Amino acid sequence: MGKLNGLLQLIRPVNCAMMGFAVIVGASFVEKEIFSPEVSINLLLGFTTSFVLTGSSMVINDYYDRQIDAINEPSRPIPSDLVSTREAVSLAFVLGMTGLAAALMTNVSCLLIAIIAWIISAIYNTKGKYTGLLGNLLVSTCVVVPFIYGGFTVDKGLALTTLLSVAIAFLSITGREVTKGIVDVRGDRSQDVRTIAVLYGEKAAAAASSILQFLAVGLSPLPWLLEVVSDWFLPFVILTDVGLVLCSVSLLRDYSKENARRIKNLNLVCLIAGLSAFIAGSFG
């Protein structure tokens, strides 16, 4: 059970599930009959692709971060020797091939998008993370790809709702990544990872993260104002916005490692609420 628990920690199933559901959200922007048999099969394949490719990327990230994690997070599976580096690489390979196979079974467009996302993820994990803010932007790009991918699983492409959701999510996720830099500043500094927190200090990182979250909140009413979502969007997006604002204010007041870790986790909850807003807004 210890080994299985370690492998699950590497994959981060909650994050993987969120990325899988983002595909369904993206599909709902352009296809109202998402529960029809043909569409459901493609969505299942899309969910699988996003879930396992995210899991693969998470494992690769921990593999390359093993020296940093030995300082910041020594209880993580690889630095704690719960999972060997060989086991981690094997798991990442199996998950990656499974994801690409599921994409190929969907359609050629999905395969191409999956390959591009995989390349971006590889660039981040190997070199991009050391660039600081550019690395944060690469992470955000990978996270918003499933919204775009969802439209292609149902052969409908992009919609205005897709573009708006991508913009909002991109800003919020980048803010969360900047906050994560505060949590990891000690290990990042030892490996010359040039995050905002390392270069300019935790206070500057807290300010930058908050600005990004406020920008995301500022954009959030647009889908409803442009009438590309229903009124069911409002309760969930208001809940999300309140959460993001409160988190940002808290981080500005206390940018310690402990509070930054708490805010980073709460931001993930807000992202789930934001996903719910777009899902609810696609009905009615």
Secondary structure, 3 states (H helix, E strand, C coil): CHHHHHHHHHHCHHHHHHHHHHHHHHHHHHCCCCCCHHHHHHHHHHHHHHHHHHHHHHHHHHHHCHHHHHHHCCCCCCCCCCCCHHHHHHHHHHHHHHHHHHHHHHCHHHHHHHHHHHHHHHHHHHCHHHHCHHHHHHHHHHHHHHHHHHHHHCCCCCCHHHHHHHHHHHHHHHHHHHHHHHHCHHHHHHCCCCCHHHHHCHHHHHHHHHHHHHHHHHHCCHHHHCCCCCCCHHHHHHHHHHHHHHHHHHHHHCCCHHHHHHHHHHHHHHHHHHHHHHHHHCCC
